[in-house]
C-alpha cells in the first residue's frame, strides 16, 4: 500500500499461480479469460487503498477476483454473445481446446468430467467448492471472501458436493 514494488512483486509471485488456477476453473477452462482476470485483479489490488492490514490478504484478493469474474459474465456483451451462438458454439467456449500440462491420459479424461460437473453447479455453489477444495480456503475465509455467513458457506458446500456426486456417480460406475 506504500508503493513498494518489491513487496508487490512478492505478492504477485506468491498468488499468481493459485489465483490463475481458481479463475481458470471458475470461468470454465477459458485460459485467456482467466489470465485477463488475474491481471485485472492484480491491477485492482495495485490501485486499491481499502485493504485492512488486520484482515487476511488472501480472502480479500479472491473476493476481488470473484467479483471481477461475476462482473464479466454479467456484462451485456457477454450475454449477447452467448444468446447469438448455438449450443455447440457455447460448449466450445466452456472448455479449453488444449489440455493443460497436468492432464495426462486417464487423469485428463477425469479432469474434463470434473470441469463439466463443476460447470453444472449454480455459480454460488461452484465458487464455494472451488475456494474450499481447489484453493484450500477455510470455511471462515470463504465467508469473508464472499461476505456471507458461515452457515451459508456450509450449505453451499453441501449442495455443491451433493450435486457433484449426482453428476459424477454415473461416470464412476463405468470405471468400476
N, C-alpha and C positions, 0 to 999 in steps of 0.2 A: 504494500500500500504506500510505502515511502518512495517507490520508484526504483528500487534495487533490481537491476536487470539480472544479476546473478541469482538472486532469490527466485525471481520469476522463472528463469531457465530451469532451476531445480524443481519447481512445481510442475513445469511442463514435462520434464523428463520423468518425474515420478508418476504423473497422472495421465499422460497422453495415451499410452497403450491400453490400459484398462478402460478409459473413457471411450476410446475408439471401439473396443470390443462391445461395450454396453450399447452404444449408439448403433453399431452395425446390426446387432440383434433387434434393437428397438425399431429400426426402420425396415426390417425385413430383408436384410442382406444386401442393401444398396451401398456398396463401399464408398463410391464418390460422394454420395449424400452424407454418409456417416463422417467422412473426413471433413466435409464442409461444415457440418455441425460442430465437430470438435474445434475447428478453427474459430467459428463464431463464438463458441463457449469461452475459449481462451481469450479472445478479444474482449468479450463481455467482462471477464474477470479483470483484465488489464485496465479497463475503463471504469469499473465499478468501485465505488467507495463505500459500500454498505456492509461489507463483511465485518462481523463482530469477532474479535480475536478470542473471546471467551467461549466460542462455539466451535465445534469440529469443522474443518475446512471441507472435507470430502462430501458430506451431505449437501453442503451449500453449492459446491461445484456441480454435483449431479442434479440438483434442483434446477440450476440454470440450464444444463444440457437437456433435461427432460422438458422443460418449458419451451426451449427453442425448437425441439422436435415437434412438440404439440402445435406450436405456432406455425411451423412449416406445413403440417398436414391440414391445418385449419384454413390456410390461405386459399383465396378464391382460385388462383391459377392452378393449384394442385387439384382441387376438387373438380375443376372444369376438365383438366387433362384426364382424370380418372373417368369422368362421365362420358367423354367423347370416345375413348378407346373401347374396343371389345374386350371380352373376358380373357381371351388368350393374351392379348397385349398387356392387360393388367397383371396377369400372372408372371409375364416376363419381367416386369418391373419389381415384383416382390422378391425375387431371388437373384443372387449373384450368378452370373453366367459361368464364371470360372471358379472352381473350388479353391478355398484358401489352403495354404501350405499344411495346416494342421489336419485337414480332412484327407484321409487316405483310405482306400479300399472300403471295407465294411464300415469303418468309422465315418466316412464321407456320406454313405447312404443313411446311416442313423442320424447324422448331423442334419441332413436335409429334412428328414422326417420330424425331428425336434423343431427345427425352424418353422416348418409348415404348421406344426401343432401350436407353437407359440403365436403364430400369426392368427390363429383361430380364437385366441383369448380376447376378452374385452381389453381395451387399452389399459384401464386401471389395474386389472389383474396382471397383465403382461409386464407392466412397469415394476410392480411389486415383486413378481417372480424373478425378473432379470436382476434387480438390485440385490435380492436375497441370495439367489443360487449362482449367479454368474459373477457378481461383484463382491459378494461376501459381506454385505451390509448387515448390521444387527437390526432387529425389529425397531429399536428406538431410532437408529439412523435413518431407516426408511420413513418412519413417521415424521422426523424432522425434515427430510428431503422433500417429501410430498405435502407437508403441512396438513397432516391428517392425524386423527387419534390412533393410539396404539391398537385398540380393538379393531379399527377399520383395516389396519395393516394385516392383522391376523386373519380377518375374514376374507380379504382379497387374496392373500396367500393360499388360504384353504380352498377358496373357489378356483383359483388358478391351477393349483396342483390337482384338484379333483377333475377339472376339465382336461388337463393334460393326460391324466391316467385313462380317461374315457377315450380320448383321441388316439393315444399311443398303444393301448391294450391290444387292438386287433393286429397291429404290426408285430407285437411281441409273440402272439400266438403262432404266427407264421414262422418265427425264428425257432421256437421251442421244439 
